[in-house]
């Protein structure tokens, strides 16, 4: 996922996600931007294995349409949105128990990659590169920055004030009422089992496959061909993500040198098909990891599904959740924010 301001880099590979997220990562991400939400356990046997898309079904020239095998074991954007909405409801109910009216910050708009694989292997949009080099679309960046500026103040007052202490914890009592561990945020996280949707098992396997894929013979060869192509244009980078990660392109301003480098980068990517070769290598590694860890992954996906179901109940008002218990619960059995 990209950073809120700056270039598209290798960070998008872990997103997450997204979150971007990210986002992206998001994303990752990123994301991001980290929503921690959770669930109750399910047995692996009760969770059917998601279908894994076949390589032949993808357009080799459209990275944003590619899907990796382990993505089926990660929460979707829609699921994260449901969990986020439920969390806000639970936090708001808890804060009311302390006599506070809490208004959550608005959701930040999407920025950068549109899917997990969109920028996972680097840039590919020539039209955007001709305008922005390695940076995100200008309109997206402007909208994100404006929304982020508005989200900084959530109306809870001073950092050590009673509203913040009720929201985030840090004291045993507020206004004579017991504060749950981690404050209302911690209680809401436990109410929807925030830890579950972190999908640490699937993400760990995915990140390992991403790194290992770069050492496979076919990817090593593709990297070398891309590097040689770039060298013929006067640029010296060993691997495709080295160019976008170049520190001289980290400033907010887009330079002529950055645009020239980015367009040469995409030209060489198209000539060598490096992203498609890289994706295929990671796809194979992820598929193997899925087969070797199927039981654990199914159990983890079951916890995510349970969290999403509970979030839906909170949103529709059919489940009271665990928030709103400011005068009793101490939440000692769960993790904090």
C-alpha positions in Angstrom: 0.0 0.0 0.0 1.2 3.5 -0.5 1.7 5.8 2.3 -0.9 8.6 2.7 1.5 10.8 0.8 4.3 9.7 -1.4 5.2 7.0 -4.0 3.8 3.6 -4.7 6.2 1.2 -3.1 6.8 -2.5 -2.1 4.7 -1.8 1.0 1.7 -2.5 -1.1 2.7 -6.1 -1.1 1.8 -6.6 2.5 -1.4 -4.9 2.9 -3.3 -5.1 3.6 -4.3 -5.0 3.5 -5.3 -1.7 2.9 -5.2 -0.7 4.3 -4.9 -0.1 2.7 -5.8 -1.8 2.5 -4.3 -1.7 2.1 -4.6 0.0 1.8 -4.0 -1.3 1.3 -3.6 -1.8 1.9 -4.9 -1.4 1.9 -4.7 -1.8 1.7 -3.5 -2.3 4.0 -3.7 -0.9 5.0 -3.2 -0.9 5.5 -5.4 0.0 7.1 -4.7 1.3 7.7 -5.7 2.4 9.1 -5.7 -0.8 11.2 -9.1 -1.9 12.2 -8.8 -4.6 14.9 -12.0 -6.6 15.0 -12.7 -10.1 16.3 -14.9 -13.2 16.6 -15.8 -16.5 18.3 -14.1 -19.8 17.3 -15.5 -22.2 14.7 -14.3 -25.7 14.0 -12.4 -26.2 10.7 -14.8 -28.9 9.6 -17.7 -26.4 9.6 -16.0 -24.1 7.1 -16.0 -25.1 3.5 -12.7 -24.5 1.6 -13.0 -21.4 -0.7 -12.6 -22.0 -4.4 -9.2 -21.0 -5.7 -9.3 -19.2 -9.1 -7.4 -20.9 -11.9 -4.4 -19.1 -13.4 -6.0 -19.5 -16.9 -8.9 -17.4 -15.8 -6.8 -14.2 -15.4 -5.9 -11.5 -17.9 -2.1 -11.4 -17.9 -2.1 -7.8 -18.7 -4.4 -6.6 -15.9 -2.7 -7.0 -12.5 -5.6 -5.5 -10.6 -7.8 -8.4 -11.7 -5.5 -11.1 -10.4 -6.4 -13.1 -7.3 -4.0 -15.0 -5.1 -5.1 -18.3 -3.4 -4.8 -17.1 0.1 -7.0 -14.0 -0.5 -10.0 -16.3 0.2 -8.8 -16.5 3.8 -8.6 -12.8 4.3 -11.5 -10.5 5.2 -12.9 -8.7 2.2 -13.4 -4.9 2.0 -17.1 -5.4 2.5 -16.6 -7.5 5.6 -14.2 -5.0 7.0 -16.8 -2.3 6.4 -19.4 -4.3 8.3 -17.0 -4.8 11.2 -16.0 -1.2 11.3 -19.6 -0.1 11.4 -20.4 -2.5 14.3 -17.3 -1.3 16.2 -18.5 2.3 16.0 -21.9 1.3 17.3 -20.5 -0.5 20.2 -18.0 2.3 21.1 -20.8 4.8 20.9 -23.1 2.8 23.1 -20.3 2.4 25.7 -19.5 6.1 25.7 -23.2 6.8 26.3 -22.9 4.8 29.5 -20.4 7.4 30.7 -22.7 10.3 29.6 -20.6 11.2 26.6 -21.8 11.7 23.0 -19.1 10.3 20.8 -19.0 10.9 17.0 -16.7 8.6 15.1 -14.3 10.0 12.5 -15.5 9.5 8.9 -14.1 6.7 6.9 -11.1 7.7 4.9 -11.5 7.4 1.1 -9.6 4.7 -0.8 -6.3 5.7 -2.1 -3.9 4.0 -4.4 -4.3 0.3 -5.3 -7.9 -0.9 -6.0 -7.2 -4.6 -5.2 -4.5 -6.6 -3.3 -2.6 -7.3 -6.5 -3.0 -4.0 -8.2 0.4 -2.6 -7.1 1.7 -5.7 -5.4 4.3 -6.2 -8.1 4.7 -2.5 -9.0 3.1 0.1 -11.2 1.4 -0.7 -14.6 -0.7 2.3 -15.5 1.2 4.2 -18.2 -1.3 7.1 -18.3 -1.0 7.7 -14.6 2.8 7.4 -14.7 3.0 10.1 -17.3 1.3 12.5 -15.0 2.3 11.3 -11.5 5.4 9.1 -11.8 5.2 6.6 -8.9 2.7 8.6 -7.0 -1.0 8.1 -6.6 -3.7 9.9 -8.6 -3.7 13.6 -7.6 -7.5 13.8 -7.0 -7.3 10.7 -4.8 -4.4 12.2 -2.8 -6.2 15.5 -2.3 -9.5 13.8 -1.2 -7.5 11.6 1.2 -5.5 14.4 2.7 -8.7 16.5 3.3 -10.5 13.6 4.9 -7.5 12.8 7.1 -7.3 16.3 8.3 -10.9 16.2 9.4 -10.5 12.9 11.1 -7.7 14.1 13.4 -10.2 15.6 15.9 -12.8 13.2 17.1 -14.3 15.7 19.5 -13.1 13.9 22.6 -11.2 17.0 23.9 -7.9 17.0 25.7 -5.7 13.9 25.4 -5.9 13.3 29.2 -9.5 14.4 29.5 -12.3 12.2 30.8 -13.8 11.4 27.4 -10.4 10.2 26.1 -9.9 8.1 29.2 -13.3 6.5 28.8 -12.7 6.0 25.1 -9.2 4.5 25.3 -8.7 3.5 28.9 -5.8 4.7 31.1 -7.8 5.1 34.3 -9.9 2.8 36.5 -12.9 5.1 36.7 -14.5 8.0 34.9 -17.3 10.0 36.3 -17.6 7.4 39.1 -18.0 4.5 36.7 -15.6 1.6 36.1 -13.7 1.8 32.8 -13.4 -1.5 30.9 -9.9 -2.6 30.0 -8.7 -0.6 27.0 -11.7 1.7 27.4 -14.7 1.6 25.1 -12.5 0.9 22.2 -11.1 -2.2 23.9 -14.5 -3.4 24.9 -15.9 -2.9 21.4 -12.9 -4.8 19.9 -13.7 -7.7 22.2 -17.4 -7.5 21.4 -16.7 -8.2 17.8 -13.5 -10.2 18.4 -11.1 -7.8 16.7 -8.2 -10.2 16.8 -9.8 -12.7 14.5 -9.9 -10.5 11.4 -6.2 -9.9 11.6 -5.9 -13.2 9.8 -2.3 -13.5 11.0 -1.9 -17.1 9.7 -3.0 -16.3 6.1 -1.1 -13.0 6.0 2.1 -14.7 7.4 1.9 -17.3 4.7 1.2 -14.8 2.0 4.0 -12.5 3.0 6.4 -15.5 3.1 5.3 -16.6 -0.4 5.8 -13.0 -1.7 9.4 -13.0 -0.4 10.2 -16.5 -1.5 8.8 -16.0 -5.0 11.6 -13.5 -5.7 14.1 -16.3 -5.3 12.5 -18.7 -7.8 14.5 -19.2 -11.0 11.9 -17.8 -13.4 11.5 -14.6 -11.3 15.2 -14.1 -10.9 15.5 -14.4 -14.7 12.6 -11.9 -15.2 14.2 -9.5 -12.8 17.5 -9.6 -14.7 15.7 -9.0 -18.0 13.8 -6.1 -16.5 17.0 -4.7 -15.0 18.9 -5.0 -18.3 16.0 -3.2 -20.1 16.2 -0.4 -17.6 19.9 -0.1 -18.0 19.6 0.4 -21.7 17.5 3.4 -20.9 20.1 4.7 -18.4 18.6 3.5 -15.2 20.4 1.2 -12.8 18.0 -0.9 -10.6 18.4 -4.6 -9.7 14.7 -5.4 -9.0 11.4 -3.9 -10.2 10.4 -2.4 -6.8 13.8 -0.8 -6.4 12.8 2.0 -8.8 9.6 3.0 -7.0 11.3 2.7 -3.6 14.1 5.1 -4.7 14.3 7.7 -1.9 14.7 10.5 -4.4 11.1 10.0 -5.4 9.8 10.2 -1.8 9.0 14.0 -1.8 5.4 15.0 -2.5 6.3 16.8 -5.6 6.4 14.9 -8.9 9.6 15.6 -10.9 10.4 15.1 -14.6 13.0 12.6 -13.6 10.5 10.6 -11.7 8.1 10.5 -14.6 10.8 9.5 -17.0 11.9 6.7 -14.7 8.3 5.5 -14.1 7.4 5.4 -17.8 10.7 3.5 -18.6 9.9 1.2 -15.8 6.4 0.3 -17.2 7.9 -0.1 -20.7 10.4 -2.6 -19.5 7.7 -4.3 -17.4 5.6 -4.8 -20.5 8.5 -6.1 -22.6 9.6 -8.6 -20.0 6.2 -9.5 -18.5 7.9 -9.5 -15.2 4.8 -8.8 -13.1 2.9 -11.7 -14.7 5.8 -14.1 -14.2 6.2 -13.0 -10.6 2.5 -13.4 -9.9 2.5 -16.9 -11.3 5.4 -17.8 -9.0 3.7 -16.4 -5.9 0.4 -18.0 -6.9 2.1 -21.5 -7.0 3.8 -20.9 -3.6 0.6 -19.7 -2.0 -1.4 -22.7 -3.4 1.1 -25.0 -1.9 1.0 -23.2 1.4 -2.8 -23.4 1.4 -2.7 -27.2 0.8 -0.1 -27.6 3.6 -2.0 -25.5 6.1 -5.6 -26.1 5.1 -6.9 -27.0 8.5 -5.5 -24.0 10.3 -6.6 -21.7 7.5 -10.1 -23.0 7.5 -10.3 -22.5 11.3 -9.0 -18.9 10.9 -11.5 -18.2 8.2 -14.3 -19.6 10.4 -13.4 -17.1 13.1 -13.6 -14.3 10.5 -17.0 -15.5 9.4 -18.2 -15.6 13.0 -17.0 -12.1 13.6 -18.8 -10.8 10.5 -22.0 -12.6 11.6 -21.8 -11.0 15.0 -21.1 -7.6 13.4 -24.2 -7.9 11.2 -26.3 -8.6 14.4 -24.9 -5.5 16.1 -25.6 -3.3 13.0 -29.2 -4.6 12.7 -29.8 -4.4 16.4 -30.4 -8.1 16.9 -27.4 -8.5 19.2 -26.6 -6.3 22.1 -22.9 -7.0 21.9 -20.7 -6.3 24.9 -20.5 -2.5 24.8 -22.6 -0.2 27.0 -21.5 -1.9 30.2 -19.5 1.0 31.6 -20.7 0.4 35.1 -19.8 -3.3 35.3 -17.5 -5.0 32.8 -13.8 -5.0 33.2 -13.0 -6.9 30.0 -10.1 -8.6 31.7 -10.4 -11.7 29.5 -9.7 -9.9 26.2 -7.0 -8.0 24.5 -7.1 -4.2 24.5 -7.0 -1.8 21.6 
